[in-house]
C-alpha cells in the first residue's frame, strides 16, 4: 500500500510561487529597488510604527500583497494556458507561464519589503527562497552561495540543478562544481521537487532528501544510471525528457519498477517512445493518475499504446498523448478495440493514428469532461470520428478545445507538418458537432498571415470572438 502524502507545493491548486533566487537572493548584476521607508497607510488615521506590528500581521500583509498582484495579472479563464493543459507536469508548466509576470512583480515587492525591518526580512525570505536555480553556475559562485544558504535552506522546496543539453556538449561538466551543487541540495532537507539537467553527470548518489516527491530529469542521451538515486525516495511524480534515444531502454522498466507509489508520469523526447520502451515497462504497477507521453517522431503501434495505458485503467484520470510522426501515413487502428478507463476525465490527443483512433476512447465507461485536440492527421479531411467521440460523451463532456497546434499544423516540438492543417470545413464540422450536442468548444487560431494569436469560442448559445 502506498502512503497518500499531503500535497506538495507544486501539487497544490494554487498559482506558482514567486520566482526564486538563482545563485543568491538577488540576481547578480542587477540593482535592487530602493527600500521602502514605511508601508503605505491611510492618510486620515495615525499608523503604528512598522516595527511594532505583530509578526503574524506582517505575514498577512505580505499574503494580501501577493494575492493582489496575482489577481492583477491573472488571465481570464479562457485566455489562460492552465485550464487547457492536460497532465500534472503540463499544468505546472502552464501555471508558471500564466503567472510569469505576476511572479516578477511579486519578487520585486518582496525584495523591497524585506528591507523595512528584521521581521519582514524573515517573512520575505521564506518566499524568496522557496525555489532555487543553479543553472550555468560557476564554481566560485557556488562557493559564495553555500556561505549564505544555511540561513535559508529550510525554506527551499524546489531545487533546479545542472547544465542544459546544449551547454553540456559545449562546456562539459566540472566534477568539483557537481560536488558543490550536491552539497547545496543536501542542505535543503525540506526539498520536495528536484529538477536535474544531465543527471548522469551529477553526483546523484549523494542525494538523500526525505521530503522529495517530484523529480524532473532532462538528459541528452538516455542513461539508465541517471535513475539510480530514485529508489531511495517515495516519489509521487516523475518527468523524463531525452533528446536522443540512443542507448538501451531495456532497464527503463526496472527503473519504474522501483517506484510503486508513482501517481504522475511524463515521458518525452525525440523518438524515445516506442513499442520496446512501453512493452518493456508493462510488468510495472503503480496508481498512476496522470500520464503524459510526448515523442516526435514516434514509431509506436496502437497495440503497445493500448496495453501500456490500460495497465493503469483503474486509476488514470488525465491522459495526454503527443505522438505525431511527420512524413508518415496514418497508422492503422484495430476496429472495435476500446480503452476502458473508468476514471479518465481529461484527454489530450496528438497522433498519426487513423481516424478510428478517436473511437477507441468512445466507451461510455469513460467519464470524459475535457477534450483537447492538437495535431492529428486524422482530423484533416476526416473529422467524423472525432465528432463521434464528442457525441459519445455528450452527457459528461464540458469543453472541447482545438489548440493552435491542431489548427496550425504543428506539434508540441514546433515542427511544421509540411502545411498540413485542417480546411475550414473540417473545423466548421467539429464546431457544429459540438453545438449539436450542446458541448462548449473553444479554438485558438494563429493567423497564418500575422504573428497575432486570437481566441474564438462557440457554444450552443452562439459564437463569439475574443478579438472583438
C-alpha positions as CSV (number, residue, x, y, z in Angstrom):
1,X,0.0,0.0,0.0
2,X,1.4,3.4,-1.0
3,X,1.0,6.1,1.7
4,X,-1.0,9.1,0.4
5,X,1.2,12.1,1.1
6,X,-0.2,15.6,1.5
7,X,0.1,17.9,-1.5
8,X,3.5,19.3,-2.2
9,X,3.9,23.0,-3.1
10,X,3.8,22.0,-6.8
11,X,0.7,19.9,-6.5
12,X,-1.5,22.4,-4.6
13,X,-4.1,24.0,-6.8
14,X,-2.6,27.5,-6.4
15,X,-0.6,29.7,-8.8
16,X,3.1,29.2,-9.0
17,X,5.3,30.7,-6.2
18,X,7.4,33.9,-6.8
19,X,10.5,33.4,-9.0
20,X,13.3,32.0,-6.8
21,X,16.8,33.3,-6.3
22,X,19.4,32.0,-8.8
23,X,22.7,31.8,-7.0
24,X,22.0,34.5,-4.5
25,X,18.8,36.0,-3.0
26,X,19.2,38.8,-5.6
27,X,20.2,38.2,-9.2
28,X,23.8,39.2,-9.8
29,X,24.4,42.3,-11.8
30,X,21.0,43.9,-11.1
31,X,20.4,46.9,-8.9
32,X,17.9,46.3,-6.2
33,X,15.0,48.6,-5.9
34,X,15.2,51.3,-3.2
35,X,14.0,50.0,0.2
36,X,10.6,51.1,1.4
37,X,10.8,53.5,4.3
38,X,7.4,52.5,5.7
39,X,4.3,50.6,4.5
40,X,1.5,52.6,2.8
41,X,-1.1,53.7,5.3
42,X,-4.3,55.6,5.5
43,X,-3.7,59.4,5.4
44,X,-6.6,60.1,7.7
45,X,-5.6,57.9,10.5
46,X,-2.4,57.5,12.5
47,X,-0.5,54.4,11.8
48,X,1.5,52.4,14.3
49,X,5.3,52.3,13.6
50,X,6.0,49.4,11.2
51,X,8.4,47.7,13.6
52,X,5.7,47.5,16.3
53,X,3.3,45.4,14.2
54,X,2.9,41.7,15.3
55,X,4.8,39.2,13.2
56,X,1.6,37.4,12.2
57,X,0.1,40.6,10.9
58,X,3.1,41.2,8.7
59,X,2.7,37.7,7.3
60,X,-1.0,38.6,6.5
61,X,0.1,41.8,4.9
62,X,2.5,40.0,2.6
63,X,-0.1,37.4,1.8
64,X,-2.5,40.2,0.8
65,X,0.0,41.9,-1.4
66,X,0.8,38.6,-3.1
67,X,-2.9,37.9,-3.7
68,X,-3.5,41.4,-5.1
69,X,-0.5,41.1,-7.5
70,X,-1.7,37.7,-8.7
71,X,-5.2,38.9,-9.2
72,X,-4.0,41.9,-11.2
73,X,-2.1,39.7,-13.6
74,X,-4.5,36.8,-13.7
75,X,-5.6,35.9,-17.2
76,X,-9.3,35.4,-17.9
77,X,-10.1,31.7,-17.7
78,X,-10.5,31.4,-21.5
79,X,-7.1,33.2,-22.1
80,X,-5.0,31.2,-19.7
81,X,-3.0,28.1,-20.5
82,X,-3.6,26.1,-17.3
83,X,-7.3,25.3,-18.0
84,X,-6.5,23.7,-21.3
85,X,-3.4,21.8,-20.1
86,X,-3.7,18.1,-19.5
87,X,-1.5,16.3,-17.1
88,X,0.3,17.0,-13.9
89,X,3.5,18.4,-15.3
90,X,1.7,20.2,-18.2
91,X,-0.4,22.1,-15.6
92,X,2.7,23.1,-13.6
93,X,4.3,24.5,-16.7
94,X,1.2,26.2,-17.9
95,X,0.6,27.7,-14.5
96,X,4.1,29.2,-14.5
97,X,3.6,30.7,-17.9
98,X,0.3,32.2,-16.8
99,X,1.8,33.7,-13.7
100,X,5.2,34.7,-15.1
101,X,4.5,38.5,-14.9
102,X,2.9,38.3,-11.5
103,X,5.9,36.4,-10.2
104,X,8.3,39.0,-11.4
105,X,6.3,41.8,-9.7
106,X,5.9,39.8,-6.6
107,X,9.6,39.1,-6.3
108,X,10.3,42.8,-6.8
109,X,7.8,43.6,-4.0
110,X,9.4,41.1,-1.6
111,X,12.9,42.4,-2.3
112,X,11.7,45.9,-1.4
113,X,9.7,44.9,1.7
114,X,12.4,42.7,3.2
115,X,14.5,45.9,4.0
116,X,11.8,47.5,6.1
117,X,12.7,45.6,9.3
118,X,14.1,42.4,10.6
119,X,10.8,40.5,10.9
120,X,9.8,41.4,7.4
121,X,13.1,40.2,6.2
122,X,12.3,36.8,7.7
123,X,8.8,36.8,6.2
124,X,10.0,37.7,2.7
125,X,13.0,35.3,2.8
126,X,10.7,32.3,3.3
127,X,9.0,33.2,0.0
128,X,12.1,34.3,-1.9
129,X,13.9,31.1,-1.2
130,X,11.2,28.6,-2.0
131,X,12.8,27.9,-5.3
132,X,16.5,27.8,-6.1
133,X,18.0,27.6,-9.6
134,X,21.6,26.6,-10.1
135,X,21.9,26.5,-13.8
136,X,25.2,27.6,-15.5
137,X,26.6,28.5,-12.1
138,X,30.4,28.5,-11.8
139,X,32.4,27.0,-9.0
140,X,33.2,30.4,-7.4
141,X,29.6,31.5,-7.4
142,X,28.6,28.1,-5.9
143,X,31.1,28.6,-3.0
144,X,29.6,32.0,-2.3
145,X,26.1,30.6,-2.5
146,X,27.0,27.9,0.0
147,X,28.0,30.6,2.5
148,X,24.6,32.2,2.6
149,X,22.4,29.1,2.0
150,X,22.4,27.6,5.6
151,X,20.3,30.5,6.9
152,X,17.7,29.9,4.2
153,X,17.9,26.2,3.5
154,X,14.8,25.3,5.5
155,X,12.7,27.5,3.1
156,X,13.8,25.7,-0.1
157,X,11.1,23.5,-1.6
158,X,12.2,23.3,-5.2
159,X,15.8,22.9,-6.4
160,X,16.9,23.1,-10.1
161,X,20.3,21.9,-10.9
162,X,22.6,21.3,-14.0
163,X,23.5,22.4,-17.5
164,X,21.2,22.4,-20.4
165,X,22.0,19.6,-23.0
166,X,23.5,22.2,-25.5
167,X,25.7,23.7,-22.8
168,X,26.6,20.3,-21.6
169,X,28.1,19.4,-25.0
170,X,29.8,22.8,-25.2
171,X,31.1,23.4,-21.7
172,X,31.3,19.9,-20.3
173,X,30.9,19.3,-16.5
174,X,33.2,20.2,-13.8
175,X,33.4,17.5,-11.1
176,X,34.1,20.0,-8.4
177,X,31.1,22.0,-9.4
178,X,28.9,19.0,-9.3
179,X,30.1,18.1,-5.7
180,X,29.4,21.7,-4.6
181,X,25.9,21.6,-6.1
182,X,25.1,18.3,-4.5
183,X,26.3,19.7,-1.1
184,X,23.9,22.6,-1.6
185,X,21.0,20.3,-2.4
186,X,21.7,18.1,0.7
187,X,21.5,21.2,2.9
188,X,17.8,21.7,1.9
189,X,16.2,18.8,3.7
190,X,12.7,20.1,3.1
191,X,13.0,20.0,-0.7
192,X,10.0,18.4,-2.4
193,X,10.9,18.9,-6.1
194,X,14.3,18.4,-7.7
195,X,15.0,19.2,-11.4
196,X,18.2,17.8,-12.8
197,X,19.6,18.6,-16.2
198,X,22.2,16.0,-17.3
199,X,21.6,13.8,-14.2
200,X,24.1,11.3,-15.4
201,X,26.8,13.9,-14.8
202,X,25.6,14.9,-11.4
203,X,26.6,13.2,-8.1
204,X,23.0,11.9,-7.6
205,X,24.2,9.1,-5.3
206,X,24.7,11.7,-2.7
207,X,21.2,13.0,-2.8
208,X,19.2,11.8,0.2
209,X,16.1,14.1,0.6
210,X,13.4,12.7,2.9
211,X,10.7,15.0,1.6
212,X,11.5,14.5,-2.1
213,X,8.3,13.7,-4.0
214,X,8.8,15.2,-7.5
215,X,11.7,14.6,-9.8
216,X,12.2,16.2,-13.3
217,X,15.1,14.7,-15.3
218,X,16.4,16.2,-18.6
219,X,19.2,14.4,-20.4
220,X,20.7,14.4,-23.8
221,X,21.1,10.6,-24.1
222,X,19.0,8.1,-22.3
223,X,21.2,6.7,-19.5
224,X,19.8,4.1,-17.0
225,X,22.4,5.1,-14.4
226,X,20.6,8.5,-14.1
227,X,17.8,6.8,-12.3
228,X,20.0,5.1,-9.7
229,X,19.1,7.6,-6.9
230,X,15.3,7.2,-7.4
231,X,14.5,4.0,-5.4
232,X,15.5,5.6,-2.1
233,X,12.7,8.1,-2.2
234,X,8.9,7.8,-2.1
235,X,8.3,9.6,-5.3
236,X,4.8,10.5,-6.5
237,X,5.8,12.4,-9.7
238,X,8.5,11.8,-12.3
239,X,9.2,13.6,-15.6
240,X,11.9,12.3,-18.0
241,X,12.9,14.2,-21.2
242,X,15.5,12.8,-23.5
243,X,16.8,14.4,-26.7
244,X,18.5,11.3,-28.1
245,X,17.1,7.8,-27.8
246,X,20.4,6.1,-28.3
247,X,21.3,3.7,-25.5
248,X,19.3,0.7,-24.1
249,X,15.8,1.3,-22.9
250,X,15.7,-2.2,-21.5
251,X,16.4,-1.1,-18.0
252,X,13.7,1.5,-18.1
253,X,11.1,-0.9,-16.8
254,X,13.4,-1.8,-13.9
255,X,13.7,1.9,-13.0
256,X,10.0,2.3,-13.0
257,X,9.5,-0.9,-11.0
258,X,11.3,0.7,-8.1
259,X,8.6,3.4,-7.9
260,X,5.4,1.6,-6.8
261,X,3.8,4.8,-5.5
262,X,4.1,7.0,-8.5
263,X,1.0,9.0,-9.3
264,X,2.2,11.3,-12.1
265,X,4.5,10.2,-15.0
266,X,5.7,12.2,-18.0
267,X,7.9,10.6,-20.7
268,X,9.1,12.9,-23.5
269,X,11.9,13.0,-26.1
270,X,13.0,12.7,-29.6
271,X,12.0,9.2,-30.8
272,X,12.3,7.8,-27.3
273,X,8.7,6.3,-27.0
274,X,8.3,3.1,-29.0
275,X,6.9,-0.4,-28.5
276,X,10.1,-1.7,-26.8
277,X,10.0,1.0,-24.2
278,X,6.3,0.7,-23.3
279,X,6.0,-3.1,-23.5
280,X,9.3,-3.4,-21.5
281,X,7.7,-1.5,-18.7
282,X,4.4,-3.4,-18.6
283,X,5.2,-5.5,-15.5
284,X,5.3,-2.3,-13.6
285,X,2.2,-1.5,-11.4
286,X,1.6,1.9,-9.9
287,X,-1.5,4.0,-9.0
288,X,-0.9,6.5,-11.9
289,X,-3.4,9.3,-12.0
290,X,-1.7,11.4,-14.7
291,X,0.1,10.0,-17.8
292,X,1.8,12.2,-20.4
293,X,3.6,10.7,-23.4
294,X,5.3,13.0,-25.8
295,X,7.6,11.9,-28.6
296,X,8.3,13.1,-32.1
297,X,8.9,11.1,-34.2
298,X,7.0,8.2,-32.6
299,X,7.1,4.8,-34.2
300,X,4.5,3.3,-31.9
301,X,1.9,0.7,-32.6
302,X,-1.7,1.0,-31.3
303,X,-1.4,-2.4,-29.6
304,X,1.6,-1.3,-27.5
305,X,0.0,2.0,-26.5
306,X,-3.3,0.3,-25.6
307,X,-1.5,-2.2,-23.5
308,X,0.5,0.4,-21.6
309,X,-2.3,2.8,-20.9
310,X,-4.7,0.0,-20.0
311,X,-2.2,-1.1,-17.3
312,X,-3.3,1.9,-15.3
313,X,-7.0,1.8,-16.2
314,X,-8.1,1.6,-12.5
315,X,-6.5,4.9,-11.6
316,X,-5.7,7.1,-14.5
317,X,-7.7,10.4,-14.6
318,X,-5.6,12.5,-17.0
319,X,-4.1,11.3,-20.3
320,X,-2.0,13.4,-22.7
321,X,-0.8,11.7,-25.9
322,X,1.5,13.9,-28.1
323,X,2.8,11.3,-30.5
324,X,2.9,12.7,-34.0
325,X,5.2,11.4,-36.8
326,X,5.9,13.8,-39.7
327,X,6.0,12.4,-43.1
328,X,4.3,9.1,-42.4
329,X,0.9,8.0,-43.4
330,X,-1.8,7.4,-40.8
331,X,-1.1,4.3,-38.6
332,X,-3.8,1.6,-38.5
333,X,-6.1,1.1,-35.6
334,X,-7.9,-2.2,-35.0
335,X,-11.6,-1.8,-35.2
336,X,-13.6,-2.3,-32.0
337,X,-10.7,-2.2,-29.6
338,X,-11.7,0.3,-26.9
339,X,-10.0,1.9,-23.9
340,X,-11.7,1.1,-20.7
341,X,-10.7,3.9,-18.4
342,X,-13.5,4.4,-15.8
343,X,-11.8,7.4,-14.1
344,X,-10.5,9.3,-17.2
345,X,-11.8,12.9,-17.1
346,X,-9.2,14.9,-19.2
347,X,-7.8,13.8,-22.5
348,X,-5.4,15.5,-25.0
349,X,-4.7,13.8,-28.4
350,X,-2.0,14.4,-31.0
351,X,-1.1,11.3,-33.1
352,X,-0.7,9.9,-36.5
353,X,-3.2,7.1,-35.9
354,X,-6.0,6.7,-38.4
355,X,-9.4,8.2,-37.7
356,X,-10.8,5.1,-35.8
357,X,-8.3,6.1,-33.0
358,X,-10.8,8.6,-31.8
359,X,-13.5,5.9,-31.4
360,X,-11.2,3.9,-29.2
361,X,-12.0,6.4,-26.5
362,X,-15.7,6.4,-27.0
363,X,-16.6,3.8,-24.4
364,X,-19.5,5.1,-22.2
365,X,-17.4,3.9,-19.2
366,X,-15.1,6.9,-19.6
367,X,-16.4,10.0,-17.7
368,X,-14.7,12.5,-20.0
369,X,-15.2,16.1,-19.1
370,X,-12.4,17.9,-21.1
371,X,-11.0,17.0,-24.5
372,X,-8.2,18.9,-26.2
373,X,-7.4,18.1,-29.8
374,X,-3.8,19.0,-31.0
375,X,-2.2,18.0,-34.3
376,X,-4.0,14.8,-35.5
377,X,-3.5,13.7,-39.1
378,X,-6.9,12.0,-38.9
379,X,-8.7,15.4,-38.4
380,X,-7.8,16.6,-41.8
381,X,-10.5,15.7,-44.2
382,X,-11.9,13.0,-41.9
383,X,-13.3,14.7,-38.7
384,X,-16.3,12.4,-38.5
385,X,-14.8,10.0,-35.9
386,X,-13.6,12.9,-33.7
387,X,-17.2,14.3,-33.8
388,X,-18.5,10.8,-32.9
389,X,-16.2,10.8,-29.9
390,X,-17.6,14.1,-28.8
391,X,-21.2,12.9,-29.2
392,X,-20.4,9.7,-27.3
393,X,-19.6,11.8,-24.2
394,X,-22.2,14.5,-24.5
395,X,-23.5,13.7,-21.0
396,X,-20.2,14.4,-19.3
397,X,-18.2,16.5,-21.7
398,X,-18.0,20.2,-20.6
399,X,-15.4,21.5,-23.0
400,X,-13.6,20.7,-26.2
401,X,-10.5,22.7,-27.1
402,X,-9.0,22.9,-30.6
403,X,-5.4,24.2,-30.0
404,X,-3.2,26.3,-32.3
405,X,-1.3,23.1,-33.0
406,X,-4.4,21.5,-34.4
407,X,-5.3,24.5,-36.4
408,X,-1.8,25.4,-37.5
409,X,-0.4,22.0,-38.4
410,X,2.5,21.8,-36.0
411,X,3.3,19.7,-32.9
412,X,4.4,20.5,-29.4
413,X,8.0,20.4,-30.5
414,X,7.4,23.2,-33.0
415,X,7.7,21.0,-36.1
416,X,5.6,22.2,-39.0
417,X,3.9,19.3,-40.8
418,X,4.5,20.5,-44.3
419,X,1.4,22.6,-44.5
420,X,-0.9,20.0,-43.1
421,X,-3.7,21.8,-41.3
422,X,-7.5,21.3,-41.4
423,X,-9.6,23.0,-44.0
424,X,-12.2,25.5,-42.8
425,X,-14.9,22.9,-43.5
426,X,-13.2,20.4,-41.2
427,X,-13.1,23.0,-38.3
428,X,-16.7,24.1,-39.0
429,X,-17.8,20.4,-38.9
430,X,-16.2,19.9,-35.5
431,X,-17.7,23.2,-34.1
432,X,-21.1,22.2,-35.5
433,X,-20.8,18.7,-34.0
434,X,-20.2,20.3,-30.5
435,X,-23.1,22.7,-30.9
436,X,-25.4,19.9,-32.0
437,X,-24.9,18.1,-28.7
438,X,-24.6,21.2,-26.5
439,X,-20.9,20.9,-25.7
440,X,-18.9,24.1,-25.4
441,X,-15.9,24.4,-27.8
442,X,-13.0,26.9,-27.8
443,X,-10.5,27.4,-30.5
444,X,-7.1,29.1,-30.6
445,X,-6.2,30.2,-34.0
446,X,-2.9,31.6,-35.3
447,X,-3.5,33.9,-38.2
448,X,-1.2,32.5,-40.9
449,X,-0.6,36.0,-42.2
450,X,0.4,37.7,-39.0
451,X,2.0,37.0,-35.6
452,X,-1.1,37.6,-33.6
453,X,-3.0,34.9,-31.7
454,X,-6.7,35.0,-31.1
455,X,-9.3,33.1,-29.2
456,X,-12.6,32.2,-30.6
457,X,-15.4,30.4,-28.8
458,X,-18.5,28.6,-29.8
459,X,-21.2,27.0,-27.7
460,X,-24.9,26.0,-28.1
461,X,-25.7,29.7,-27.4
462,X,-23.8,31.0,-30.4
463,X,-20.3,32.2,-31.3
464,X,-18.1,34.9,-30.0
465,X,-14.5,36.1,-30.6
466,X,-12.1,37.4,-28.0
467,X,-10.7,39.7,-30.7
468,X,-14.0,41.6,-30.9
